Amino acid sequence: MTAQPPASSGRAAATGPKTMSELDRLEAGLEYRYDDPEVARRKDAASAGCRRLNDCDPLDAVAREAAARDLLGSAGEGLDIQPGFHCDYGKNIHVGRSFTANYNVTILDGAPVHVGDYCMVGPNTIITTTGHPLSAAARRERKAISRPINIGDDVWLGGNVTVLPGVTIGDNVVVAAGAVVTKDVPSGSVVAGVPARIVRTLGDA
């Protein structure tokens, strides 16, 4: 006689699938409410960490680096973040060796931000993984969506650059001051403008 599967207890059917929390939705790349208490606690912790970093003596490089490492998810050797740094979470930011962020850099890391080795970020630059719906009704509900950003090795983002959600920037890229990067940038490129477009190609060095 063919064995029969055990009878279901019916418990799963009774309870139904688990409802996703707003934090679950954020991490799954879905729309989420940014005023949800669990999501907001991340931002509050990041605000406290940014304040500790920005309150460091600007001449005490050791203390500044320690505060920055405590804030970020991971960082290679030679980390240098100047005063005025702000982020949404911190632990979603992963940078390689010899990373430099000049004054007043903001990284909104609702989703992960990965930056390679030997990268420089100019003053007043914004790297944002988070955007909002086009629907006014959804914005009234405090909805947002976060998409990862990936930046390769040897990238220089000039002053007042904006990198938008979901963008990947290759290796050995220069983004001119004031550019708004709305789509992927191939390795070995110089991009400029709003939106940023390739204006020159670079060699391997």
C-alpha positions as CSV (number, residue, x, y, z in Angstrom):
1,M,0.0,0.0,0.0
2,T,1.3,3.4,-0.9
3,A,2.3,5.5,2.1
4,Q,0.2,8.6,2.6
5,P,1.6,12.0,3.7
6,P,0.7,13.0,7.3
7,A,-2.5,14.9,7.7
8,S,-2.0,18.6,8.0
9,S,-2.8,20.1,11.4
10,G,-4.5,23.0,9.6
11,R,-2.5,25.5,11.7
12,A,-0.8,27.1,8.8
13,A,-4.1,27.6,7.0
14,A,-5.6,29.0,10.1
15,T,-2.9,31.6,10.8
16,G,-2.0,32.4,7.1
17,P,1.4,33.7,6.0
18,K,3.3,36.0,8.3
19,T,2.7,39.6,7.6
20,M,5.8,41.5,6.6
21,S,7.0,44.2,8.9
22,E,7.9,47.6,7.4
23,L,11.5,46.8,8.1
24,D,11.1,43.4,6.3
25,R,9.6,45.3,3.4
26,L,12.5,47.8,3.3
27,E,15.1,45.0,3.3
28,A,13.2,43.1,0.5
29,G,13.3,46.2,-1.7
30,L,9.6,46.9,-1.4
31,E,7.7,50.1,-0.6
32,Y,7.8,50.7,3.2
33,R,6.7,53.4,5.7
34,Y,9.7,55.4,6.7
35,D,7.9,56.6,9.8
36,D,7.4,53.0,11.1
37,P,8.9,52.9,14.7
38,E,11.3,50.0,13.8
39,V,12.6,51.8,10.8
40,A,12.8,55.1,12.6
41,R,14.9,53.5,15.4
42,R,17.6,52.8,12.8
43,K,17.7,56.4,11.8
44,D,17.8,57.6,15.4
45,A,20.8,55.3,16.1
46,A,22.5,56.6,13.0
47,S,21.8,60.2,14.0
48,A,23.4,59.6,17.4
49,G,26.5,57.9,15.7
50,C,26.8,60.8,13.3
51,R,26.7,63.3,16.1
52,R,29.5,61.4,18.0
53,L,31.6,61.4,14.8
54,N,31.0,65.1,14.0
55,D,31.6,66.2,17.6
56,C,35.1,64.7,17.5
57,D,38.1,67.1,17.6
58,P,38.8,67.6,13.9
59,L,42.5,67.4,14.7
60,D,42.2,64.0,16.4
61,A,42.3,61.7,13.5
62,V,42.4,58.6,15.7
63,A,39.2,59.5,17.5
64,R,37.4,60.4,14.2
65,E,38.4,57.2,12.6
66,A,37.2,55.1,15.6
67,A,33.9,56.9,15.6
68,A,33.5,56.4,11.9
69,R,34.3,52.7,12.1
70,D,31.7,52.3,14.9
71,L,29.1,53.9,12.7
72,L,29.7,52.1,9.4
73,G,29.1,48.5,8.5
74,S,32.7,47.9,7.4
75,A,35.7,49.8,6.2
76,G,39.2,49.1,5.0
77,E,42.4,50.7,6.3
78,G,42.9,54.4,5.8
79,L,39.4,55.5,6.5
80,D,39.0,59.3,6.5
81,I,35.6,61.0,7.0
82,Q,35.5,64.8,7.5
83,P,33.0,66.7,9.7
84,G,29.4,67.1,8.6
85,F,28.8,63.5,7.7
86,H,25.3,62.1,7.9
87,C,23.6,58.8,7.1
88,D,20.3,56.9,7.6
89,Y,21.6,53.7,9.1
90,G,25.4,53.4,8.8
91,K,25.6,49.6,9.0
92,N,24.6,49.4,5.3
93,I,27.7,51.4,4.3
94,H,30.7,49.3,3.3
95,V,33.8,51.0,2.0
96,G,37.2,49.7,0.9
97,R,40.7,50.8,1.8
98,S,41.7,54.5,1.6
99,F,38.2,55.8,1.5
100,T,37.9,59.6,1.9
101,A,34.7,61.6,2.4
102,N,35.1,65.4,2.4
103,Y,33.0,67.9,4.3
104,N,29.2,67.5,4.5
105,V,28.8,64.2,2.7
106,T,25.4,62.4,3.1
107,I,24.8,58.7,2.5
108,L,21.2,57.6,2.8
109,D,21.7,53.9,3.2
110,G,18.3,52.4,3.6
111,A,19.6,49.8,1.2
112,P,23.3,48.7,1.1
113,V,26.0,51.0,-0.3
114,H,29.2,49.3,-1.4
115,V,32.2,51.4,-2.3
116,G,35.5,50.0,-3.5
117,D,39.1,50.8,-2.7
118,Y,40.8,54.2,-3.2
119,C,37.6,56.2,-3.6
120,M,37.1,59.9,-2.9
121,V,33.8,61.7,-2.3
122,G,33.8,65.5,-2.7
123,P,32.1,68.0,-0.3
124,N,28.3,68.3,-0.2
125,T,27.8,65.1,-2.1
126,I,24.7,62.9,-1.6
127,I,24.6,59.2,-2.2
128,T,21.0,58.1,-1.7
129,T,19.5,54.7,-2.0
130,T,16.1,56.0,-1.0
131,G,13.3,57.6,-3.1
132,H,9.6,58.1,-2.9
133,P,6.6,57.1,-5.0
134,L,5.2,59.4,-7.8
135,S,1.8,58.9,-6.2
136,A,0.8,61.8,-3.9
137,A,-1.4,59.4,-2.0
138,A,1.5,57.1,-1.3
139,R,3.7,60.0,-0.3
140,R,1.1,61.1,2.2
141,E,1.3,57.6,3.7
142,R,5.1,58.2,4.2
143,K,6.1,55.6,1.7
144,A,9.6,55.1,0.5
145,I,11.6,52.5,-1.4
146,S,15.4,51.8,-1.2
147,R,17.6,50.3,-3.8
148,P,21.3,49.4,-3.4
149,I,24.2,51.5,-4.8
150,N,27.5,49.9,-5.9
151,I,30.7,52.0,-6.6
152,G,33.9,50.4,-7.8
153,D,37.6,51.0,-7.1
154,D,39.4,54.3,-7.9
155,V,36.2,56.4,-8.2
156,W,36.3,60.2,-7.6
157,L,32.9,61.8,-7.0
158,G,33.4,65.6,-7.2
159,G,31.7,68.2,-5.0
160,N,27.9,68.5,-5.0
161,V,27.4,65.3,-6.8
162,T,24.2,63.3,-6.4
163,V,24.1,59.5,-6.9
164,L,20.5,58.2,-7.1
165,P,19.0,54.8,-6.0
166,G,20.0,51.6,-7.8
167,V,23.0,53.0,-9.6
168,T,26.2,51.0,-10.2
169,I,29.4,52.9,-11.0
170,G,32.4,51.0,-12.4
171,D,36.1,51.2,-11.6
172,N,38.2,54.2,-12.4
173,V,35.4,56.7,-12.9
174,V,35.4,60.5,-12.4
175,V,32.0,62.2,-11.8
176,A,32.3,65.9,-12.4
177,A,31.2,68.4,-9.8
178,G,27.5,69.0,-9.7
179,A,26.6,66.0,-11.7
180,V,23.5,63.9,-11.0
181,V,24.1,60.2,-11.7
182,T,20.7,58.6,-12.6
183,K,21.9,55.4,-14.3
184,D,24.9,53.0,-14.4
185,V,28.3,54.3,-15.3
186,P,30.8,52.0,-17.1
187,S,34.4,51.7,-15.9
188,G,37.0,54.1,-17.3
189,S,34.6,57.0,-17.8
190,V,34.3,60.7,-17.0
191,V,30.7,61.8,-16.6
192,A,29.2,65.3,-16.2
193,G,25.9,67.1,-16.3
194,V,22.3,66.7,-15.2
195,P,21.6,63.9,-15.8
196,A,25.2,62.7,-16.0
197,R,26.5,61.6,-19.4
198,I,29.9,60.3,-20.5
199,V,32.1,63.1,-21.7
200,R,35.4,61.3,-21.9
201,T,37.0,57.8,-21.5
202,L,40.0,57.0,-19.4
203,G,42.9,54.6,-19.7
204,D,43.7,51.9,-17.1
205,A,46.0,54.0,-15.0
